Amino acid sequence: MKDFKEKLALVPTKPGSYQMKNKEGIIIYVGKAKNLQRRLRSYFTRTVTGKTRLLVEDIDDFEYIVTSSELESLILEITLIKKYDPKYNILLKDDKSYPYIELTKEKYPRLKVVRNVKRKKDKNYLYGPYPNVHAARATVDMLNRLYPLRKCESLKKDLCLYYHIHECLGYCKKEIKEEDINQMISEITSFLKGNQSLVIKKIEEEMMLASERMNYEKAKELKEMLEDIKITLKKQKIDLNDNYNFDMMNYIENNNYLSIVIFFVRNGLLIGRKEEIIPFIDKEEELIEFLIKFYEQNPILPKELYVGEELDKNLLEEYLKIKVITPQRGKLKSLFDLAKENAQEKLNREEELVIEDEEERENALKELKDLLHLDNLHRIESFDNSHLFGTFYVGGMVVFDDFLPNKDLYRKYKISTEVKDDLSAMKEVIYRRYFKTIMEEEYKPDLIVMDGGQLQISACKEILDSLHLEIPIIGLVKDKTHRTNHIMNDQYEILNVKKDSKLFLFLSKIQEEVHRFAITYHRNIKAKGTLSSLLESVPGIGNVRKKELLKKFGSLKKMKEASIEELSEVVSEDIAVKLKEYLEEV
């Protein structure tokens, strides 16, 4: 450990953000403090363990930025974390956004499950979050069966199956009274806000009617639906006021780990929870960082947030723009204690597995660093491509930090229609990825993992050399049965890695993930089967040109029949030629 005694003496006692750096000058941790000097001294003057010990051993230098307030320092801290994505700042293992139930504000509304709600907060009615996506889908399926809302994305020319099975009113052909639609909306929103009496009554009436008509199969389905609702209600009931709309976070700490639980309460019902175990360096700081990262992924905030008294509630209120409270007594305090019990239960259940996983990843990283003679190894990027209809390629890039997927940094690539083989496709993707690194001063990885041997490594080296970049490369070489057989470095030497080792397993997982990501991208485009989605895969055609093409031609058939001259009225001639070739393959 370096001696920072003289440098620490010059640090002011004001609020601000600090940045820890390793030997390569890379920022590995960003924090904030009310008193910069006191916080920075704490790293080097006390006994540290766990994640903090690993951080301190990695520190070669530090910098700091003084701010005028703690809120400013928090905003600066979050900004720098987003910019540098430091190694030791928390990475949420469950970083996906939670699903919501959406009721659209269209003339003929639709009900569906959505995840990306950032652009929809003010456009449609949203209910949730629902950590259990199966429960959200089951609720939507049930309501769609009970209420004949519009089911199709856009109105069809003819009445569809949903109309004939009485799950749609035939909006495409029939004149529907506005009061009928409003009545359905009123009952659905009432149910989603916690009042299930109208829906229960409706199911009971339909069940009796089906029974009277001797449609016993339908009556049985309705009876099971009714029982499911009652069981769900029983689980959600926590004896609170119907108007309660809040999140509640509590935690337990042990052995340098935090077990965190967030309860989601909407309209007096406990609709779900989030649980996670993370290693920590500074408890209060990382709990706040955890909450901010979570709400950035799930931007529809509750009216209130309940947290422990040790957290700076004023700071959270200023940042999140919601009321932040510590429960003191009564039912809310009981629920807060229950959240802590849940955190303890999760820690008891999973702590050994979490610690074992951390140790296995650390040991595998150390083994790989030693094999490749690297001083630093944190971020790994891997590439794969997949073709559409035999010729048109798409590419994918996945990012792993300390062998954990960082899905926020995954990228998809539309590849030039002139590309006809895997190596050319790979070269284009790698060039575009690392040209952007140079032009936009983006981070670069510590290691690139190629799906293949000498040919793939050579192709990657060729592109990196042309960009004057030095990034270590390894290749995962497959055998005749397409299973990973051995690992090759960028000198084309076989590395001594046992197939049953954790390192081999972690690298194989990266290979599987990038393959899954790339092939899912191309399958999704094919599976959608719509002209709009197919056009998305054509390089040179963005959203504006896509809309103009759809407006002019309207269907795939008409676009296929169009001449290059007709296509050139919307796009440039060279793109029109490529588009014509592409459409002939579809």
C-alpha positions, -999 to +999 in steps of 0.1 A: +000+000+000+013+034-009+019+061+017-006+090+011+002+108+044+014+140+028-013+141+001-040+134+027-029+164+048-038+187+018-073+174+014-099+199+025-126+191+051-154+202+026-180+180+008-171+166-026-166+135-047-134+114-047-120+090-074-096+062-066-072+051-094-050+021-101-015+018-115-028+024-151-046+056-140-080+040-144-107+051-120-117+020-100-140+036-074-160+068-071-174+080-038-188+111-021-183+126+014-195+154+036-159+157+048-134+146+021-104+145+043-120+123+070-135+099+044-102+095+025-082+090+056-105+062+067-093+041+038-057+042+048-057+045+086-079+017+097-081-021+093-101-030+062-115-063+051-135-078+022-142-056-008-126-026+009-093-044+014-093-054-023-099-018-033-072-004-010-047-029-023-055-017-059-053+021-052-022+038-066-036+074-065-067+094-058-082+127-069-111+147-055-135+174-066-148+199-040-185+208-042-206+234-025-231+209-010-237+172-004-264+171-030-239+185-056-214+158-045-240+131-049-250+143-084-213+145-093-207+110-079-235+095-099-224+113-131-188+100-127-200+065-120-220+065-152-191+079-172-164+056-159-184+026-146-157+019-119-147-016-110-155-014-073-188+005-074-218-018-071-231-037-101-267-047-096-269-085-104-306-080-111-303-049-132-334-054-154-363-031-153-395-046-138-426-050-158-457-028-155-493-032-166-501-006-192-536+006-202-532+027-233-550+061-236-561+054-272-596+057-287-598+019-284-576+010-254-553-020-251-541-037-219-506-052-220-474-059-200-445-035-207-409-030-194-396+001-210-417+028-193-394+058-195-412+073-225-447+062-214-450+078-179-474+105-191-489+089-222-506+059-207-519+045-174-492+024-157-496+000-127-468-017-109-439-026-107-445-063-108-413-082-099-431-114-108-436-111-146-457-142-146-482-127-122-484-095-143-491-115-175-516-137-157-535-105-146-535-090-181-546-123-196-575-126-171-586-090-177-584-093-214-606-124-212-632-107-190-632-073-209-634-072-247-607-045-252-588-042-285-561-069-288-544-060-321-515-035-324-533-017-352-569-020-365-574-049-390-594-048-422-616-077-411-630-091-378-605-114-362-607-145-340-609-124-308-642-109-319-656-144-327-647-157-292-662-126-276-629-111-263-630-080-286-659-058-296-648-056-333-634-021-332-622-024-368-658-028-382-683-019-355-694+014-340-687+011-303-703+034-278-679+056-258-697+049-226-692+012-230-655+017-234-654+041-204-672+016-183-646-011-190-618+013-183-633+023-150-637-013-138-602-023-150-585+007-134-605+001-102-592-035-101-556-025-108-558+000-080-568-027-055-606-028-057-613-064-068-650-065-059-663-056-093-641-081-111-650-109-086-687-101-091-683-102-129-665-136-127-692-150-104-720-139-127-703-153-158-695-186-139-732-190-129-743-182-165-719-207-180-731-233-155-768-226-163-760-231-200-742-264-191-709-250-203-691-267-175-656-264-189-659-226-190-675-225-156-645-245-142-620-221-158-638-191-142-639-209-108-601-214-110-596-178-120-617-167-090-597-189-066-564-175-080-575-139-074-586-147-038-553-165-031-533-136-045-553-111-025-547-131+007-509-130+000-509-093-007-531-082+022-510-064+048-538-045+067-529-010+055-549+020+043-561+015+007-544+048-003-509+037+007-485+039-022-449+035-012-416+015-014-399+004+018-362-006+019-345-024+048-313-045+051-290-065+072-252-065+071-227-093+078-192-102+068-188-071+045-221-080+027-255-062+026-287-081+022-312-056+009-350-060+005-374-034-011-411-039-006-435-024-032-468-014-017-495+000-041-530+009-030-524-008+003-514-041-012-479-056-012-475-063-049-439-076-048-403-072-035-368-069-047-340-088-029-302-086-035-270-093-017-240-071-025-205-067-011-199-031+002-172-006+009-192+022+025-226+011+038-246+044+037-230+055+004-237+022-014-273+019-001-280+053-016-262+043-048-282+011-048-315+030-046-305+055-073-294+028-097-326+009-090-349+039-097-330+048-128-339+013-141-375+017-128-383+054-133-419+054-120-413+063-084-438+058-055-453+087-036-431+078-006-400+058+003-393+044+038-357+038+048-337+035+080-327+065+101-290+061+093-296+072+057-296+108+048-333+113+040-330+150+030-303+141+004-325+113-010-355+136-011-336+163-030-323+138-055-353+115-061-379+143-056-402+121-034-409+121+003-384+099+023-394+088+058-382+066+086-411+045+101-413+050+139-444+030+151-475+011+142-482-010+112-456+007+090-429+000+117-440-036+118-438-039+080-403-023+081-392-049+107-407-076+084-385-063+055-355-067+078-365-102+086-368-110+049-333-096+044-320-118+072-337-148+058-322-142+023-287-137+038-291-170+058-302-188+027-277-174+002-247-158+019-225-189+015-234-192-022-227-154-028-193-155-010-184-187-028-193-171-062-173-140-054-143-161-044-146-182-075-147-152-098-118-135-080-097-167-083-106-171-120-097-135-128-063-139-110-056-171-129-064-154-163-043-123-153-014-146-146-018-166-178-019-134-199+006-115-178-018-086-172-017-061-143-054-053-146-084-073-157-119-061-150-138-055-182-142-082-209-159-077-243-170-104-266-185-104-301-206-127-323-226-123-355-256-140-370-269-139-406-304-132-418-317-153-447-282-166-454-266-133-464-276-103-443-256-102-410-263-087-376-237-084-348-238-084-310-214-074-283-217-084-246-197-069-217-187-087-186-173-070-155-154-094-132-172-122-150-206-107-143-228-095-173-232-057-176-263-056-198-265-019-199-234-019-222-245-047-246-247-035-282-264-046-314-251-039-349-266-038-383-239-049-407-233-036-443-253-056-469-221-060-489-208-084-462-211-120-472-190-139-446-184-142-409-149-128-408-159-096-427-189-092-405-167-095-374-142-070-387-169-045-394-183-048-359-149-046-342-139-016-363-172+003-355-169-006-318-133+006-313-134+035-337-161+049-315-138+043-285-112+066-301-136+093-315-158+096-283-130+088-258-151+058-245-136+032-222-118+003-237-119-032-223-091-050-206-096-081-227-114-091-259-128-127-261-132-140-297-155-169-306-129-189-326-092-195-330-063-181-351-085-167-380-108-147-356-079-135-334-060-124-366-090-105-379-094-087-345-057-079-344-058-065-379-086-040-370-070-030-336-036-024-354-053-002-380-067+019-351-034+019-332-050+002-302-035-024-279-060-046-263-052-083-253-072-109-272-080-145-265-099-170-287-122-198-275-115-226-300-142-252-307-138-288-317-157-307-345-188-310-323-188-272-318-179-274-281-152-252-267-120-272-267-092-249-257-082-213-252-057-194-274-039-161-267-031-134-293+003-151-300-016-182-311-004-202-281-027-227-263-032-216-227-030-242-200-066-240-187-083-272-175-117-279-189-132-285-155-118-253-140-139-223-130-120-201-154-129-223-184-165-223-172-167-185-168-152-180-203-176-206-218-205-187-202-193-155-220-192-174-252-227-188-247-241-154-238-227-135-268-240-163-291-274-161-274-275-123-277-266-122-314-288-150-325-318-136-305-314-103-322-317-118-357-344-143-346-365-114-331-364-096-364-374-127-383-401-136-357-417-102-358-422-108-395-434-072-401-421-049-428-412-024-401-390-049-382-374-062-414-364-027-425-347-022-391-321-047-401-311-028-433-280-006-428-285+030-439-322+030-431-331+048-399-364+056-383-371+086-406-365+067-438-383+036-425-414+057-418-413+073-453-409+039-470-439+025-450-459+055-458-452+053-495-455+016-501-475+003-472-468-034-476-439-058-482-455-070-515-457-035-529-421-027-518-408-059-535-426-049-567-412-014-567-383-005-590-349+008-578-360+042-593-392+042-572-373+032-540-347+060-548-375+085-543-372+078-506-336+066-501-304+072-519-297+051-550-270+029-535-292+021-505-321+015-529-300-011-547-291-028-514-327-027-502-338-043-535-313-071-530-324-075-494-361-077-503-354-104-529-339-126-501-369-121-478 
